[in-house]
Amino acid sequence: MFPYQTARDIDVRGKTVLMRVDYNVPQNDDDSIADDFRITASLPTIQYLIEHGAKIVLISHLGRPDGQVQEKFSLAPVAVNLSEKLGQKVKFVPDCVSGVVSVATKNLMAGDVVLLENLRFHAEEEKNDRNFAEKLAKDSHANLFIEDGFGVVHRAHASTAAITEFLPSVAGFLIEKEYIELKSATDNPARPLTAVLGGAKISDKVPLVQKFIEIADNVIIGGAMANNFLKYLGHDVGESLVEPDIDDVIKQVLDTAHAKFGDAFNEKFLLPIDVAVAEHGSADEKRTEMSIDAVHDKMKILDVGSQTIDRIDEIIKNSATVIWNGTLGMAEKPEFAYGSAQLATVLAKYPKITSIIGGGDTADFVRNWDAGGGDSFTHVSTGGGASLEFMTDGTLPGIAVLRRRTNL
């Protein structure tokens, strides 16, 4: 059960609701929206508020403008996109605090939706400044705060933490969904539970790797992260991407895995047994597969090989829950997306498997791969760093400050 109050628990009729969303969406070269997945994810809460007679003031950030007004990071295009999705005009306000906001929000009607300009045009946002948070509440004439930006709740910023000091604060339906799906997968999964961990850096994921060794029945390591393990174990990785000075980290992870899996280590903690390389170091080259012992010189490991893919397939087919965070290779290059594509194929083929896809690059990959935009999987998270931290710690700063239920 979700332990925090949501929009359903509050009478929102006639209230002005300040709602934090995550509209930090990818942009094209012309600054138009390249992917509106996060905008779509916010719709259930917004539509509920419209249907129940609330006045909605949306706040978000976009990009890293470093406290300065930068036109390329304006949320104005998001207001257009959201208007199309809702089938009604979303009024855009060119600031998030100040008199212009107060005027724009003072006489809203039930069902009106307003989007304020980028929070990060003000340096106070990322500093969790109380005065800035108070102005957000005051200038928007808000009676209630709803947190529904899962991709930002791992940050204690003014719009995710300090704001809750000034307004009654509850969760939106996206926060509720993310919490329930991720919590269930890590705390009470159907077993066997398999964790697939890829991506480039292990230093960012050490606590998560350690947690999954503790709770999972199988752990699969891929992506550039695996290069560090292969190198530590004495394999030549050529010019492959590796992190410097992390031998102690690798040893710690391997020691934990050996202690957990014992004699079954090689079956339960899977590292690549073969790889796909670019022979002269360029990702634009044709894919060449070889055993991990054949890699040398200027080669770059850019994906897992066919034998490793086959082993992954067998583990996945016999799993009840799969949590996947991090692609298995340089998946933005078709020649080196085979491992990730095959993993996605197997998960989509077996709907009996509860498949949880971590946010960030993995979510982008599976949604682009999947004709249904991610519908072939149980849950595709909208949060990158947030999903990592939540699965590791079980809570996040922007969730912990919300009103808890008293009827648990």
VOGU-3710 file (C-alpha; in Angstrom, 3 decimals, decimal comma):
1> mfpyqtardi> 0,000/0,000/0,000  1,135/3,526/-0,742  1,912/5,130/2,641  1,349/8,754/1,603  -1,796/10,717/0,896  -2,624/11,423/-2,738  -4,863/13,811/-4,645  -7,744/11,370/-4,029  -7,530/11,983/-0,276  -8,028/15,750/-0,528
11> dvrgktvlmr> -11,097/17,724/-1,564  -9,572/19,671/-4,447  -12,772/21,298/-5,723  -12,290/25,050/-5,991  -8,709/24,850/-4,730  -5,674/26,219/-6,532  -3,221/23,332/-6,767  0,498/23,942/-7,249  1,720/20,758/-8,916  5,368/19,825/-9,422
21> vdynvpqndd> 5,824/17,866/-12,628  8,948/16,696/-14,430  8,932/18,237/-17,882  12,705/17,996/-18,282  12,214/16,542/-21,741  14,787/15,908/-24,499  14,997/18,628/-27,137  15,850/18,652/-30,824  18,456/20,980/-32,298  15,723/23,553/-32,949
31> dsiaddfrit> 14,698/23,337/-29,236  11,439/21,537/-30,054  10,415/18,545/-27,940  12,059/15,297/-29,028  10,270/12,977/-26,586  7,154/13,791/-24,557  7,063/10,606/-22,446  7,248/12,544/-19,186  4,530/14,951/-20,284  2,223/12,025/-21,045
41> aslptiqyli> 3,043/10,472/-17,667  1,709/13,570/-15,885  -1,723/13,449/-17,542  -3,642/11,163/-15,137  -3,170/13,527/-12,188  -3,881/16,666/-14,232  -7,011/15,153/-15,759  -8,250/14,072/-12,325  -7,792/17,599/-11,009  -9,617/19,095/-13,999
51> ehgakivlis> -12,511/16,660/-13,583  -12,766/17,469/-9,873  -12,895/21,230/-10,286  -9,394/22,250/-9,240  -7,380/25,166/-10,620  -3,997/23,812/-11,681  -0,665/25,639/-11,655  2,162/23,461/-12,993  5,833/23,988/-12,167  8,875/22,259/-13,647
61> hlgrpdgqvq> 12,451/22,723/-14,745  14,069/22,029/-18,109  17,775/21,503/-18,671  20,569/23,169/-16,729  20,295/26,941/-17,215  22,324/27,525/-14,011  20,066/30,189/-12,558  20,005/32,277/-15,734  17,192/32,932/-18,196  18,049/31,000/-21,381
71> ekfslapvav> 15,469/30,906/-24,138  16,492/27,432/-25,283  15,316/26,085/-21,918  11,943/27,813/-21,933  8,921/25,643/-21,130  6,777/27,484/-23,684  6,882/24,563/-26,197  5,780/22,206/-23,420  2,644/24,298/-22,873  1,759/23,815/-26,551
81> nlseklgqkv> 2,320/20,055/-26,359  0,317/19,758/-23,147  -2,546/21,799/-24,606  -2,813/19,311/-27,467  -2,823/16,359/-25,085  -5,446/17,807/-22,756  -7,650/19,179/-25,518  -7,738/22,584/-23,853  -5,537/25,646/-23,718  -2,722/25,604/-21,193
91> kfvpdcvsgv> -1,773/29,178/-20,380  1,983/29,759/-20,274  3,358/32,338/-17,829  6,896/33,661/-18,560  8,098/33,448/-14,943  7,489/31,221/-11,932  7,510/33,910/-9,218  6,725/37,659/-9,280  3,756/39,867/-9,972  3,172/38,426/-13,434
101> vsvatknlma> 2,529/35,031/-11,841  0,231/36,510/-9,206  -1,872/38,281/-11,835  -2,045/35,195/-14,081  -3,185/32,863/-11,288  -5,416/35,146/-9,203  -8,692/34,665/-11,072  -8,409/31,120/-12,418  -11,595/29,161/-13,025  -12,202/25,527/-12,089
111> gdvvllenlr> -10,451/23,294/-14,630  -7,991/25,949/-15,802  -4,392/24,828/-16,321  -1,384/27,154/-16,161  2,279/26,286/-16,744  4,894/28,550/-15,173  8,332/29,191/-16,657  11,437/27,133/-15,848  12,136/26,993/-12,096  15,874/26,801/-12,714
121> fhaeeekndr> 15,942/30,260/-14,261  16,207/31,152/-10,551  19,332/29,932/-8,727  17,324/29,661/-5,496  15,487/26,593/-6,819  18,451/24,207/-6,634  19,538/25,733/-3,309  16,277/24,631/-1,673  15,750/28,256/-0,698  12,830/28,716/1,718
131> nfaeklakds> 12,070/32,265/0,615  11,854/31,157/-3,013  9,566/28,267/-2,047  7,362/30,636/-0,081  7,090/32,923/-3,122  6,119/29,954/-5,304  3,255/29,245/-2,925  2,211/32,858/-2,415  2,450/34,129/-5,995  0,489/31,138/-7,348
141> hanlfiedgf> -2,290/31,635/-4,743  -2,022/27,901/-4,056  -4,002/26,088/-1,363  -2,372/22,697/-1,926  0,876/21,229/-3,270  0,949/17,994/-5,262  4,273/16,307/-5,976  4,135/14,322/-9,203  7,605/14,760/-10,702  9,234/11,410/-9,955
151> gvvhrahast> 12,346/12,277/-11,939  13,202/15,076/-9,480  12,205/13,761/-6,041  15,726/12,509/-5,367  16,725/16,194/-5,137  15,921/18,388/-2,131  15,139/21,537/-4,097  12,796/24,409/-3,314  10,021/22,922/-5,447  10,371/19,420/-4,000
161> aaiteflpsv> 11,309/19,968/-0,351  11,053/23,523/1,034  7,687/24,063/-0,658  6,105/21,518/1,697  6,714/23,892/4,615  4,195/26,322/3,160  1,419/24,167/1,711  -0,359/20,910/2,613  1,502/18,423/0,427  0,377/15,121/-1,099
171> agfliekeyi> 1,435/12,858/-3,954  0,187/12,690/-7,498  -0,675/9,455/-9,247  2,680/9,109/-11,044  4,562/9,238/-7,738  2,154/6,664/-6,343  2,608/4,366/-9,349  6,406/4,600/-9,376  6,571/3,970/-5,631  4,324/0,907/-5,730
181> elksatdnpa> 5,961/-0,688/-8,792  9,564/-0,166/-7,679  8,917/-0,985/-4,031  7,094/-4,193/-4,896  9,853/-5,312/-7,257  12,587/-4,828/-4,663  10,812/-5,644/-1,389  8,353/-8,368/-2,329  9,161/-9,685/-5,813  7,864/-12,816/-7,433
191> rpltavlgga> 10,875/-15,112/-7,634  13,288/-15,838/-9,135  14,312/-12,176/-9,209  16,936/-11,219/-11,788  18,709/-7,867/-11,827  20,279/-6,722/-15,113  22,749/-3,899/-14,584  24,520/-2,117/-17,409  25,478/1,377/-18,426  28,847/3,061/-18,350
201> kisdkvplvq> 29,825/3,705/-14,731  29,829/1,361/-11,793  30,917/4,030/-9,303  27,438/5,590/-9,565  25,753/2,248/-8,934  27,807/0,499/-6,260  25,093/0,681/-3,566  22,513/-0,578/-6,066  24,746/-3,441/-7,231  25,396/-4,426/-3,629
211> kfieiadnvi> 21,690/-4,324/-2,829  20,789/-6,502/-5,789  23,448/-9,042/-4,890  21,754/-9,170/-1,500  18,137/-9,492/-2,693  18,286/-10,986/-6,205  18,512/-14,623/-7,274  20,577/-13,686/-10,346  22,675/-10,638/-11,213  23,706/-9,928/-14,812
221> iggamannfl> 26,422/-7,334/-15,493  26,752/-5,772/-18,947  27,559/-2,513/-20,676  30,818/-0,665/-20,115  30,379/-1,446/-16,433  31,351/-5,053/-17,202  34,687/-3,934/-18,677  35,887/-2,999/-15,201  35,199/-6,506/-13,922  36,844/-8,166/-16,921
231> kylghdvges> 39,961/-6,015/-16,554  40,169/-6,670/-12,807  39,943/-10,417/-13,506  42,956/-10,202/-15,801  41,403/-9,908/-19,254  42,746/-7,494/-21,846  39,997/-4,996/-22,675  41,992/-3,045/-25,255  40,827/0,564/-25,461  37,424/-0,168/-23,980
241> lvepdiddvi> 35,840/2,335/-21,620  36,855/1,635/-18,019  36,844/3,736/-14,869  40,233/4,417/-13,278  41,166/3,581/-9,698  38,196/1,410/-8,798  39,878/-1,956/-8,186  38,872/-1,795/-4,524  35,257/-1,261/-5,548  35,322/-4,196/-7,967
251> kqvldtahak> 36,925/-6,439/-5,347  34,287/-5,468/-2,814  31,460/-6,283/-5,231  32,999/-9,609/-6,240  33,631/-10,579/-2,612  30,000/-9,833/-1,778  28,805/-11,874/-4,767  31,045/-14,835/-3,891  29,788/-14,761/-0,317  26,161/-14,667/-1,491
261> fgdafnekfl> 26,222/-17,196/-4,320  29,051/-19,504/-3,212  29,627/-22,419/-5,598  26,893/-21,095/-7,887  28,757/-17,795/-8,427  29,430/-18,353/-12,154  25,774/-19,202/-12,812  24,193/-16,572/-10,575  26,562/-13,624/-11,133  26,900/-13,401/-14,892
271> lpidvavaeh> 29,701/-11,480/-16,573  30,212/-11,546/-20,380  31,885/-14,679/-21,714  32,098/-13,200/-25,192  31,805/-9,673/-26,527  31,209/-7,595/-29,637  34,019/-5,204/-30,483  34,998/-2,461/-32,875  38,382/-3,744/-34,034  39,941/-0,337/-34,599
281> gsadekrtem> 38,162/1,525/-31,854  35,418/3,238/-33,887  31,772/2,643/-32,974  30,901/3,112/-36,668  32,661/-0,130/-37,578  31,006/-3,443/-38,282  30,309/-5,626/-35,252  32,898/-8,342/-34,617  32,328/-10,989/-31,957  34,993/-12,885/-30,029
291> sidavhdkmk> 35,670/-14,504/-26,676  36,779/-12,254/-23,845  40,241/-13,828/-24,076  40,703/-12,700/-27,701  40,351/-8,955/-27,078  43,584/-6,986/-27,469  45,300/-3,784/-28,578  43,075/-1,071/-30,007  39,800/-3,009/-29,796  36,820/-1,555/-27,968
301> ildvgsqtid> 34,209/-3,744/-26,307  30,827/-2,226/-27,223  28,288/-5,011/-26,583  27,886/-8,505/-25,201  28,376/-11,390/-27,632  25,988/-14,104/-28,856  27,035/-16,738/-26,291  26,468/-14,270/-23,464  23,127/-13,264/-24,983  22,084/-16,940/-25,038
311> rideiiknsa> 22,975/-17,329/-21,371  21,067/-14,170/-20,511  18,052/-15,502/-22,425  17,980/-18,682/-20,351  18,192/-16,803/-17,082  15,481/-14,328/-18,105  13,081/-17,029/-19,373  13,266/-18,714/-15,980  12,745/-15,520/-13,995  9,497/-14,242/-12,489
321> tviwngtlgm> 10,706/-10,669/-11,955  13,367/-8,786/-13,941  14,675/-5,351/-13,001  16,754/-3,832/-15,787  18,839/-0,685/-15,379  21,494/0,161/-17,946  21,838/-1,001/-21,548  24,090/-3,973/-22,291  26,135/-2,159/-24,913  26,400/1,052/-26,916
331> aekpefaygs> 22,720/0,723/-27,761  22,500/4,036/-29,629  24,507/2,307/-32,387  22,453/-0,414/-34,162  25,527/-2,642/-34,592  25,993/-2,723/-30,840  22,372/-2,813/-29,688  21,935/-6,567/-30,206  22,286/-7,524/-26,550  19,864/-4,870/-25,336
341> aqlatvlaky> 17,383/-5,581/-28,154  17,406/-9,312/-27,447  16,836/-8,726/-23,748  13,897/-6,436/-24,579  12,556/-9,075/-26,995  12,595/-11,834/-24,389  10,933/-9,636/-21,753  8,217/-8,607/-24,208  7,708/-12,213/-25,348  7,012/-13,499/-21,842
351> pkitsiiggg> 4,321/-11,282/-20,276  4,264/-13,560/-17,228  7,560/-11,930/-16,249  7,188/-8,776/-14,183  9,544/-6,443/-16,050  10,671/-3,216/-14,393  12,721/-0,892/-16,584  14,821/1,726/-14,802  14,681/5,260/-16,136  17,193/7,215/-18,181
361> dtadfvrnwd> 18,895/5,598/-21,160  17,305/2,189/-20,549  13,791/3,631/-20,592  14,606/5,605/-23,755  15,939/2,476/-25,443  13,000/0,176/-24,691  10,406/2,784/-25,612  12,088/3,423/-28,962  12,476/-0,321/-29,494  8,886/-1,140/-28,533
371> agggdsfthv> 6,154/-0,360/-31,067  3,864/0,257/-28,101  6,172/2,873/-26,629  6,927/0,726/-23,596  3,578/-1,033/-23,190  5,267/-4,431/-23,636  6,812/-4,061/-20,171  5,220/-4,029/-16,744  6,644/-0,656/-15,780  8,972/1,821/-17,485
381> stgggaslef> 10,183/4,374/-14,958  10,220/8,114/-15,688  13,120/8,638/-13,293  16,797/7,978/-14,012  18,719/8,881/-10,876  15,478/8,810/-8,892  14,751/5,189/-9,752  18,323/4,178/-8,885  18,248/5,906/-5,521  14,751/4,729/-4,690
391> mtdgtlpgia> 15,566/1,078/-5,398  18,691/1,453/-3,264  17,287/3,385/-0,299  13,539/2,754/-0,437  12,682/6,442/-0,116  13,591/9,824/-1,567  13,752/13,364/-0,111  10,843/14,697/-2,171  8,597/11,813/-1,142  9,538/11,621/2,540
401> vlrrrtnl> 8,226/15,173/3,142  4,691/14,387/1,931  1,710/13,774/4,200  1,678/10,206/5,445  -1,485/8,187/5,719  -2,800/7,592/9,218  -4,990/4,596/8,359  -2,322/2,082/7,402
//
